[in-house]
Amino acid sequence: MSKTNSVVDLLEAGIRAEHLRQKAIANNIANLETPGYRRIDVKFEELLAKALGSPGAVDLSEIQPQIYRPKQTPVDSNGNDVNFETEVGQMVKNTLRHKTYIRLLNKKYSQIELAMGVK
């Protein structure tokens, strides 16, 4: 793939990342009371920025979001660091990003159909 990735490729990569992030957040909430559980998050934006900033071709299908444990949040008495309010806030932000990516992707496909005279 060329260095100039299509908007569709970028949006699809974002959708994949937000889908995984939504699962991670749901997993955190499900383990809210699990002793010793440490929250998980998804690393994607940093990987994408690094790949797009590097010289040469970039294949967005090879850039996969990664699950990691930040271990930067305070731990309560049972060793758990999940905060319900924080997770709900992250879920709302994630949902809004996901909806935005989907709407932009739909708009792009509509433009392609219009250019092809499909409608």
Long-range contacts (C-beta under 8 A, 24 or more apart in sequence): 1-57, 1-58, 1-59, 1-60, 2-57, 3-56, 3-57, 3-58, 5-52, 5-58, 5-60, 7-104, 7-108, 8-105, 8-108, 8-109, 9-60, 9-61, 10-60, 11-101, 11-104, 11-105, 11-108, 12-60, 12-105, 13-44, 13-48, 13-60, 13-61, 13-63, 14-44, 14-97, 14-101, 15-98, 15-101, 15-102, 15-105, 16-64, 16-65, 17-42, 17-44, 17-45, 17-65, 18-94, 18-97, 18-98, 18-101, 19-98, 20-44, 20-65, 20-67, 21-65, 21-90, 21-94, 22-91, 22-94, 22-95, 22-98, 24-67, 25-87, 25-90, 25-91, 25-94, 26-91, 28-82, 28-87, 29-82, 29-84, 29-87, 29-88, 29-91, 31-80, 31-82, 32-80, 32-82, 32-84, 32-87, 33-78, 33-80, 34-80, 35-78, 35-79, 35-80, 36-78, 36-79, 36-80, 37-79, 37-80, 37-81, 37-82, 38-69, 38-71, 38-75, 38-80, 38-81, 39-69, 39-70, 39-73, 39-81, 39-82, 39-87, 40-67, 40-68, 40-69, 41-67, 41-68, 41-69, 41-70, 42-66, 42-67, 42-68, 43-67, 43-68
